[in-house]
Amino acid sequence: MENQLFTVESLKTGERRTVTAPDWMQALKDQPDTCFLLTLRHDGRYAAMTVEKDDFPMTAEYIAATPEAAADKVRQMHRDVKRARHRNQTPIHAPQYCVMYLKDGKEKRGAWMNRERAHQAAAMMRAKYGERNVTVYMD
């Protein structure tokens, strides 16, 4: 198979470069970071294609009437994937606890504290307000 010239764009830096490869899949796999390329399809529309890399979990092809629209679809998908990945990270701070209790039929809440202090406070509140009227809430 004869080598072709492909222009690839990095999704991290936005840098464009020209690559020589036998097909579009090989042109993208040889890149150091996640890239995409645009091609003109046989039906006159444009396709933006990317392959699976560490920070882009799928092989995708986005078809649009203009090359800018196809490229924007890939960029938006990459932003969505990054946003979803960051949303599922573990919390930055340790969990906080507070004691919630019923006093005269109204719900009250104590201050935020660590787990050990919250359970100590809950034990004292249970002695004062009753076993069923006190709980420890974690945020």
C-alpha positions as CSV (number, residue, x, y, z in Angstrom):
1,M,0.0,0.0,0.0
2,E,1.3,3.4,-0.9
3,N,2.0,6.0,1.7
4,Q,-0.2,9.1,1.9
5,L,0.1,12.5,3.5
6,F,-2.2,13.2,6.4
7,T,-2.6,16.4,8.5
8,V,-3.2,15.6,12.2
9,E,-4.1,17.9,15.0
10,S,-3.3,17.4,18.6
11,L,-6.3,17.5,21.0
12,K,-4.0,18.6,23.8
13,T,-2.0,21.4,22.2
14,G,-4.0,22.2,19.0
15,E,-0.7,21.8,17.0
16,R,-1.1,20.6,13.4
17,R,1.5,18.5,11.6
18,T,1.8,16.5,8.4
19,V,2.3,12.7,8.7
20,T,3.2,10.1,6.0
21,A,1.4,6.8,6.6
22,P,-0.3,4.0,4.6
23,D,-3.7,4.8,6.1
24,W,-5.4,7.2,8.6
25,M,-5.4,4.6,11.4
26,Q,-1.6,4.2,11.3
27,A,-1.1,8.0,11.0
28,L,-3.0,8.5,14.3
29,K,-1.5,5.5,16.1
30,D,2.1,6.7,15.6
31,Q,1.5,10.1,17.4
32,P,2.8,10.7,20.9
33,D,-0.4,12.3,22.1
34,T,-4.1,12.1,21.2
35,C,-4.7,13.5,17.8
36,F,-7.4,13.6,15.1
37,L,-7.4,14.1,11.4
38,L,-9.9,15.2,8.8
39,T,-10.7,13.5,5.5
40,L,-13.1,14.2,2.7
41,R,-15.5,11.3,2.3
42,H,-16.7,9.9,-1.1
43,D,-20.1,11.5,-0.5
44,G,-18.7,15.0,-0.2
45,R,-18.9,15.3,3.6
46,Y,-16.0,15.6,6.0
47,A,-15.0,13.0,8.6
48,A,-12.9,13.8,11.7
49,M,-11.4,10.6,13.1
50,T,-9.5,9.7,16.2
51,V,-8.2,6.4,17.7
52,E,-8.2,5.1,21.2
53,K,-5.4,6.6,23.4
54,D,-4.8,6.9,27.1
55,D,-7.0,10.1,27.4
56,F,-9.5,9.3,24.7
57,P,-11.2,5.9,25.4
58,M,-12.6,5.1,22.0
59,T,-12.1,5.1,18.3
60,A,-14.5,7.6,16.8
61,E,-15.5,9.2,13.5
62,Y,-17.6,12.3,13.3
63,I,-19.2,13.3,10.0
64,A,-20.2,16.9,9.1
65,A,-20.8,19.1,6.1
66,T,-17.7,21.2,6.8
67,P,-14.3,20.4,8.1
68,E,-14.6,22.9,10.9
69,A,-17.9,21.3,12.1
70,A,-16.4,17.8,12.1
71,A,-13.3,19.0,14.0
72,D,-15.5,20.8,16.6
73,K,-17.4,17.6,17.2
74,V,-14.2,15.7,18.1
75,R,-12.9,18.6,20.3
76,Q,-16.2,18.7,22.1
77,M,-16.2,14.9,22.7
78,H,-12.7,15.2,24.0
79,R,-13.7,17.9,26.5
80,D,-16.8,15.9,27.6
81,V,-14.6,12.8,28.2
82,K,-12.1,14.9,30.3
83,R,-14.9,16.5,32.2
84,A,-16.5,13.2,33.0
85,R,-13.2,11.7,34.1
86,H,-12.5,14.6,36.5
87,R,-16.0,14.5,37.9
88,N,-15.5,10.9,39.1
89,Q,-12.3,11.5,41.0
90,T,-12.1,10.9,44.7
91,P,-12.8,13.8,47.0
92,I,-9.9,16.1,47.8
93,H,-10.7,16.5,51.5
94,A,-11.5,13.9,54.2
95,P,-15.2,13.4,54.9
96,Q,-16.8,15.5,57.5
97,Y,-19.4,14.4,60.0
98,C,-22.1,16.1,62.1
99,V,-24.7,15.0,64.6
100,M,-28.3,15.4,63.6
101,Y,-30.9,15.1,66.4
102,L,-34.6,15.8,67.2
103,K,-35.2,18.4,70.0
104,D,-38.8,19.2,70.8
105,G,-40.0,17.7,67.5
106,K,-37.6,19.9,65.4
107,E,-34.5,18.7,63.6
108,K,-31.2,20.2,64.8
109,R,-27.7,19.8,63.6
110,G,-24.4,20.1,65.4
111,A,-21.1,21.4,64.1
112,W,-18.9,19.6,61.5
113,M,-16.2,17.5,63.0
114,N,-14.1,14.4,62.4
115,R,-15.5,10.9,62.7
116,E,-14.3,10.1,66.2
117,R,-15.6,13.4,67.6
118,A,-18.9,13.0,65.9
119,H,-19.5,9.5,67.4
120,Q,-18.6,10.8,70.8
121,A,-21.0,13.7,70.4
122,A,-23.7,11.3,69.2
123,A,-23.3,9.1,72.3
124,M,-23.8,12.1,74.5
125,M,-26.8,13.3,72.5
126,R,-28.4,9.8,72.6
127,A,-28.2,9.9,76.4
128,K,-29.9,13.3,76.4
129,Y,-32.5,13.0,73.6
130,G,-33.0,9.3,73.2
131,E,-31.5,6.5,71.1
132,R,-33.8,6.9,68.1
133,N,-33.6,10.7,67.9
134,V,-29.8,11.0,67.1
135,T,-27.8,10.1,64.0
136,V,-24.4,10.9,62.5
137,Y,-24.4,12.5,59.1
138,M,-21.4,12.2,56.7
139,D,-20.6,14.7,53.9
